[in-house]
Each structure stands twice: as structure tokens, then as C-alpha cells.
């Protein structure tokens, strides 16, 4: 699996080195790590997670209940604690699965913690013997997109087939969004063009992401061309499609008129 680079040991992710902050050390003997369990649990409780210590038993009986704490962390903007929740689940003998980890990565994405999201995918999941799924990668791609790390987002996309994981339409949308934020409209078009080759039918959302990338780059002809291409897939442009494609054209027309 592609991994993010750390100071020690040194790793590489994609085509560039990435410094990823390490998660707190964990103790299987119940002793104190970098932070006392009680301290972190109190923080999580204040962040909206409730009495997590009391919930551990319920999580053991029904592990899916644990995913709600990641939503609480997102709402309270404490996404930096997502990895610590996974650590306490692991130490508390709660069965951690790919969906818990994906929820944690998604929380990191929404909190603009792209480095921590990559560390969860590349380091913490293997440590817990949890195999990533498509949604895990998609969440990490979204984190890179939010962090304006388009190279890393594309690196994740390219690594999915190597891990025998097929990207889905949401994965492509997230990657195209990363390209849009990086001003890489050509790469966004390339991603859209790749979808039929991997037996994915582009949706309105996929086209909107590509149109948005062209629009933000001032490529109004490409954006309008995509509007016409949607009919090849029996798709109708929606309000977002028209707005993104037409707005840049209108802007350029006004700019030309003013510049006369």
C-alpha cells in the first residue's frame, strides 16, 4: 500500500514525501501512553461523544454503534481525536472494521486533517489488520482534495487497483474535485474519460465535477462541450451543470466587453 512519508522511518507516498504526525503511543498493558486514557475520554465527552468509557461494553456488543462518535467529533470540530477513538476501541477489544476506519478518515477529511487521514489509511489500518475498502480510499482522497493535495489524491486513485480495490463513481468525483482545486482541469477530464474503461457509467455528479474544474480554470469551451457530451450517456444537465458552464462564459464575455 502507498504510505505517507514520516521522519522515522522514512516513507514515500505517491511522488512526494509527506510528513505525517504520529498517533499517540498505545499501551496494551493498560499503562499510560503519551496521554492518559481518562484525559482523552474526558475530551471526547466534551466533544459530544458522551461517556465513552461506559459505551465500550455496548460497542463490543454492537460495533456499528461506535461510528456515531466520529460524527460527534466532526460536529464539534475535534477531528484530530479520530485516531485516538480508534486506539481506545482497539485497546478496549471492540471489533474495529473498515467502516469505523473510513468514518475516522472521513472525519479527518471534514476537519482538513489530510495528513492524519493518510496516516490512518497507510499505517493505522494495517496495524489493526483492517483491510481498506473503496470508501476508505474515497474518504482519504476527499481529505487530500480538501487539503489541496491533488498529487496525493491521484496517487491514491492509482494505488486502488494495485490493492485490488475498484474505485467507484464517488472516488472519481473526489479525485476530480482535487484536480479542480489544483487547477488541473486536463486531469479532471482524463479521469472522466477513464470511467467507461473501468465499467463505470458517469453520472451528473461526475460531469458536474469535470465541468466545475474547467469552469474554474476559465476553459468555457471545454465546459460547454461537456454539457453536450452528457447526452451520450442519456444524462440531462441540471442547474449546477448549467451554472458552472455558463457562468465562466458570461464572465469572459463581460471581461472582453469591459476591456474594449
Helices and strands as residue ranges (DSSP letters): H 37-44, I 45-49, H 52-61, G 63-66, H 67-75, G 79-81, H 82-91, H 98-110, H 114-119, I 120-124, H 125-127, H 134-146, H 150-162, H 169-181, H 185-194, G 195-198, H 204-216, H 220-229, G 230-233, H 239-258
